Amino acid sequence: MKEDERTRGDGVHESQERVKSEVRDDLIRNSQPILSNKSQMLGMPQFGLRDNLIKCELLKNEDAYTYIKNYSFFLGTYNVNGKNPKESLSPWLASTTTPPDFYLVAFQELDLSKEAFLFNDTPKEPEWMLAVYKGLHPDAKYAFVKLVRLVGIMLLFYVKAEHAAHISEVEVESVGTGVMGRMGNKGAVAIRFQFHNSDICVVNSHLAAHTEEFERRNQDFKDICRRMQFSPDDLTLPPLTIMKHNVVLWLGDLNYRISDLEVDHVKDLIAKKDFESLYNHDQLKRQMDEEVVFVGFTEGEIDFQPTYKYDTGSDQWDTSEKCRVPAWCDRILWRGKNIKQLHYQSHMTLKTSDHKPVSSLLEIGIKVVNEESYKRTFEEIVRHIDRLENDCIPSVSLSQREFHFQDVKFMQHQAKTVTVYNDGQVPCQFEFIPKLDEPSYCKPWLAANPAKGFLAQGASVDIDLEVFVNRSTAPELNSGQQQLEDILVLHLDRGKDYFISVTGNYLPSCFGSSLSTLCLLREPIQGMPLETIRETVSVLQEELFQQPGLRSEFEEIRDCLDTGSLDTLPGSNHSVSEALLLFLDALPEPVIPFSFYLQCLECCSDSSQCRQIISMLPQCHKNVFNYLTAFLRELLKYSAHNRLDVNILAPIFAGILLRSPTKQDSTEKRKVKEFFQHFLIQMPSDRDIHDKIPE
């Protein structure tokens, strides 16, 4: 790729499609799975044993056949504020005296356009990839291993060419933590891989913004840790979570700010280079000290000035009307053994964005296999298992066999733990299996984590039985068609089955109830007139329907609606607006019923036909649609203050009010948005809407 670059000249001026094609080809060539020594030996046909039992014993005896060897990892993070690459990245990426063995390069806000947010596609991806490749250390040859991107959050993985053969089991995942816990304007992407005999997970996250939202950032971190799961190549193994890796590297725009200091005081401390005093007011430090987030992680000493917020193109602090307080938003942390940080710094010469890039060079001790020792250990384990298998069958004991979940509520996670102890004479494999004529091992509102795995002799595992009612399971529970009752079957390979009873009582909710049902209720859920809605949600609130609320406040709002305590609705405007979206998304039949979906797509470009379809909706659906669109038009009157526009509201509400019975393609999404946009523009027929709609 370097040779191609020299013959082309300045690749930045090449067409985006050509650049994208070259980058993608390189990705395909370098990301094929490569077997490690361990995997190759496990596949040797002459042994003919079950791999999973052998792996279990190999893991216990790993120290007998591995040794520690140090490798250098360059970690870099840069919030580029939607800008194109305008300057060389070498001062950032090639800042080390010797070329690092690994590059993990993270970007946030790669593209701020509405198209990137809606369709998760951007021409800026190949542009920044090429800029990164040009900026790598010139004294080594690097292979491109993997890329993962969620809207504007992107992570690139390069490795020295001579190490590529020792990388295996490369997987990527992403988690959105934006509004409704799904939208990708905030969230994380991750790459996990095995290098020699060490498992490594690298996470690039962009957490919630604004100084006062540190609790939301804490929640984002916990959501990412809980929801990020990798499916291993070996389907007999349970999914891997972030914290199950030997080494976790976490970087990105974490957005934690400086608290309790005025902007002038902060700038004065920076001018004096009194970073220690300033660091005592850092939100991330305080949250880590209280062990609220990043428990077990380490961050190196910060001896550079805050990396946010600057006037673009300069080193001058924010001079805009908001005059943001400087903060260390961009951070790099790690978790694991045998890790030493060699440097941690910002790079002030880069001026493309309102952030400055940050880098950390880590020396990480990797477990490398000694092939002779491995073979000797492997053969000893095989002989030992052979002897045991001839005499013994697996057996386990359970800490408890009956579980009851009290007062389960919509979208409120509950969990109980069953401890499984291997009291037999051999390692065993366990798995929850489906009952006769059932597609899954459990009901959709229930999950066991892990659902399968291995236990060495005398070992135990805690299995979390998790109950979570969402939009797909709430309707039948609300109507009484389903109950919180299930029996799990825990099966042992070559052993017997164990039965676990799970029961609970579900508190019916307006979330997941149909509009027709809700319209018949008088207490406690009542329809609110438009004036009340306008009073509840401030029309001047910025980032409404874009900034997520707090989970704890949503739970208060849900309980308030379900119990009839409607005097005052608790929570911030963001929490109330997200609750509205969740409520609409949980409707078993959307506001525009499924039967009208194709008609809406066919007439999406004709405003009068679109309005004609709405007039044919069932009365309660039509009322709700008209109230909602009138409310949104009211918000748009104050766009100068709340910064909302049609291009923001249309894709958010269109996909919820006009849902497809099946998965939508990009063409359908555009038509759905076009259909809904007609109703965000004030028409004469929209006036006096209250007089036309029955109470």
Secondary structure, DSSP 8 states (H G I E B T S, - for coil): -HHHHHHH--GGGS-HHHHHHHHHHHHHHH-S----HHHHHHT-TTT---HHHHHHHHHHTGGGTEEEEEEEEEEEEEE-TT----S-SHHHHT-SSS--SEEEEEEE-S--SHHHHHH---THHHHHHHHHHHHS-TTS-EEEEEEEEETTEEEEEEEEGGGGGGEEEEEEEEEE-SGGGT-TTSEEEEEEEEETTEEEEEEEEE---SGGGHHHHHHHHHHHHHH-EE--SSTTS--EEGGGSSEEEEEEE----B-S--HHHHHHHHHTT-HHHHHTTBHHHHHHHTTSSSTT-B-----S---B-B-TTSS-B--SSS----B--EEEEEESSSEEEEEEEE-TT--SSSB--EEEEEEEEEEEE-HHHHHHHHHHHHHHHHHHHHH----EEES-SEEEEEEE-BT--EEEEEEEEE-SSS-EEEEEE--TT-SSSS-TTEEEESSEEEE-TT-EEEEEEEE-B-TTTHHHHHHTSS-EEEEEEEEETTS-EEEEEEEEEE---STT--HHHHHH--SS-----HHHHHHHS-TT-TTTTTS---HHHHHHHHHHHHHT--SS--S-HHHHHHHHHHHHHT-SS-SS-GGGHHHHHHTTT-HHHHHHHHHTS-HHHHHHHHHHHHHHHHHHTTHHHH---HHHHHHHHHHHHS--SS---HHHHHHHHHHHHGGGS--GGGTTHHHHS--
